[in-house]
Amino acid sequence: MVEYMEGTSRRRGDGAGESPRPAGGRSARMRAEADMAHACERMSVDPRFVKLRRRFALQAGVLVGAFLFSYMSYLLLSAYARDFMSVQIVDSVNVALLMGIGQFLLTFVLAWAFGRFSAHSIDPLAEEIRDRARDEDTINGRVIG
């Protein structure tokens, strides 16, 4: 915020008492932004990064699809298959109650599956890509935290 505000006041010329920026400060920042944009552009076309994005999209799509299928099945059965949903399993426990509780369980199972699959196939690839980007930036003289 401070840098943002300082840049605005200096451009207006009301920075009395403040030391002017060193010559080339703005161009150095613009150069750094251009380098970062170039690095991001290189990263976006990297086959490993594309593979990472595809894996993530596939994983998210499958899990969201599974959840929506389950939830819509529950809703449609509740609305149109009342006889099936009212079948008693044990005393006052019927199919509708088990399927309702099953929605919660399915949510937790899908979250667990998402984390496990991510740790197994997405995170190592992301770490490899991040390490490579750091190595390239170190070679270029920049260090990104």
C-alpha positions as CSV (number, residue, x, y, z in Angstrom):
1,M,0.0,0.0,0.0
2,V,2.8,2.4,0.9
3,E,4.6,1.8,-2.3
4,Y,1.4,2.3,-4.2
5,M,0.6,5.5,-2.4
6,E,4.1,6.8,-2.7
7,G,4.2,6.2,-6.5
8,T,1.0,8.2,-6.9
9,S,2.1,11.2,-4.9
10,R,5.5,11.3,-6.7
11,R,3.9,11.3,-10.0
12,R,1.8,14.3,-9.0
13,G,4.9,16.2,-7.9
14,D,3.7,16.9,-4.3
15,G,6.4,14.8,-2.7
16,A,8.1,17.7,-0.9
17,G,10.6,16.5,1.6
18,E,10.8,13.1,0.2
19,S,13.8,11.9,-1.6
20,P,13.3,11.3,-5.3
21,R,13.6,7.8,-6.5
22,P,16.8,6.8,-8.0
23,A,17.0,7.1,-11.8
24,G,16.1,3.9,-13.4
25,G,13.9,2.6,-10.5
26,R,10.8,2.6,-12.5
27,S,12.5,1.0,-15.5
28,A,14.0,-1.6,-13.2
29,R,10.6,-2.4,-11.9
30,M,9.1,-2.5,-15.4
31,R,11.9,-4.8,-16.4
32,A,11.3,-7.1,-13.5
33,E,7.6,-7.2,-14.3
34,A,8.4,-8.0,-17.9
35,D,10.8,-10.8,-16.8
36,M,8.1,-12.2,-14.6
37,A,5.5,-12.0,-17.4
38,H,8.0,-13.8,-19.7
39,A,8.6,-16.5,-17.1
40,C,4.9,-17.0,-16.6
41,E,4.4,-17.2,-20.4
42,R,7.2,-19.8,-20.7
43,M,5.6,-21.8,-17.8
44,S,2.2,-21.8,-19.3
45,V,3.4,-23.6,-22.5
46,D,5.6,-26.0,-20.6
47,P,4.3,-29.6,-21.3
48,R,4.6,-30.5,-17.7
49,F,2.5,-27.5,-16.6
50,V,-0.1,-28.4,-19.2
51,K,-0.1,-32.0,-17.9
52,L,-0.5,-30.7,-14.3
53,R,-3.5,-28.5,-15.3
54,R,-5.1,-31.4,-17.1
55,R,-4.6,-33.8,-14.2
56,F,-6.1,-31.2,-11.8
57,A,-9.1,-30.5,-14.1
58,L,-9.7,-34.2,-14.6
59,Q,-9.6,-34.9,-10.9
60,A,-11.8,-32.0,-10.0
61,G,-14.2,-32.9,-12.8
62,V,-14.5,-36.5,-11.8
63,L,-15.0,-35.7,-8.1
64,V,-17.5,-32.9,-8.7
65,G,-19.4,-35.1,-11.2
66,A,-19.5,-38.0,-8.6
67,F,-20.9,-35.7,-6.0
68,L,-23.5,-34.1,-8.2
69,F,-24.6,-37.5,-9.5
70,S,-25.1,-38.8,-6.0
71,Y,-26.8,-35.7,-4.8
72,M,-29.1,-35.5,-7.8
73,S,-30.0,-39.2,-7.4
74,Y,-30.9,-38.5,-3.8
75,L,-33.1,-35.6,-4.7
76,L,-34.8,-37.3,-7.6
77,L,-35.4,-40.5,-5.6
78,S,-36.8,-38.4,-2.8
79,A,-39.2,-36.6,-5.2
80,Y,-40.3,-39.4,-7.5
81,A,-39.6,-42.7,-5.7
82,R,-41.2,-42.2,-2.4
83,D,-42.1,-45.9,-2.0
84,F,-38.5,-46.9,-2.4
85,M,-37.3,-44.2,-0.1
86,S,-39.8,-45.2,2.6
87,V,-38.6,-48.8,2.8
88,Q,-37.6,-49.5,6.4
89,I,-34.3,-51.1,7.0
90,V,-34.3,-51.3,10.8
91,D,-37.1,-49.9,13.0
92,S,-37.4,-46.2,12.1
93,V,-34.3,-46.2,9.8
94,N,-35.4,-46.1,6.2
95,V,-33.6,-45.8,2.8
96,A,-34.1,-42.0,2.8
97,L,-32.3,-41.6,6.1
98,L,-29.4,-43.8,5.1
99,M,-29.0,-42.0,1.7
100,G,-29.1,-38.6,3.5
101,I,-26.4,-39.7,5.9
102,G,-24.6,-41.2,2.9
103,Q,-24.4,-37.7,1.3
104,F,-22.3,-36.5,4.2
105,L,-20.1,-39.6,4.2
106,L,-19.6,-39.3,0.5
107,T,-18.5,-35.7,0.8
108,F,-15.8,-36.7,3.3
109,V,-14.7,-39.6,1.2
110,L,-14.4,-37.4,-1.9
111,A,-12.4,-34.8,0.0
112,W,-10.1,-37.6,1.3
113,A,-9.8,-39.0,-2.2
114,F,-9.0,-35.5,-3.6
115,G,-6.2,-35.0,-1.0
116,R,-4.8,-38.5,-1.5
117,F,-4.8,-38.3,-5.3
118,S,-3.3,-34.8,-5.2
119,A,-0.5,-35.9,-2.9
120,H,0.2,-38.9,-5.1
121,S,0.1,-37.4,-8.6
122,I,-0.4,-33.7,-8.6
123,D,1.9,-32.4,-5.8
124,P,5.1,-34.1,-7.0
125,L,4.6,-32.7,-10.5
126,A,3.9,-29.2,-9.1
127,E,7.0,-29.4,-6.9
128,E,9.1,-30.4,-9.9
129,I,7.8,-27.5,-11.9
130,R,8.4,-25.1,-9.1
131,D,11.9,-26.3,-8.5
132,R,12.7,-26.0,-12.2
133,A,11.3,-22.4,-12.2
134,R,13.4,-21.5,-9.2
135,D,16.5,-23.0,-10.8
136,E,15.9,-21.0,-14.0
137,D,15.4,-17.8,-12.0
138,T,18.5,-18.5,-9.9
139,I,20.5,-18.9,-13.1
140,N,19.0,-15.6,-14.4
141,G,20.1,-13.8,-11.2
142,R,16.7,-13.6,-9.5
143,V,15.6,-15.5,-6.5
144,I,11.9,-16.0,-5.9
145,G,10.8,-17.0,-2.4
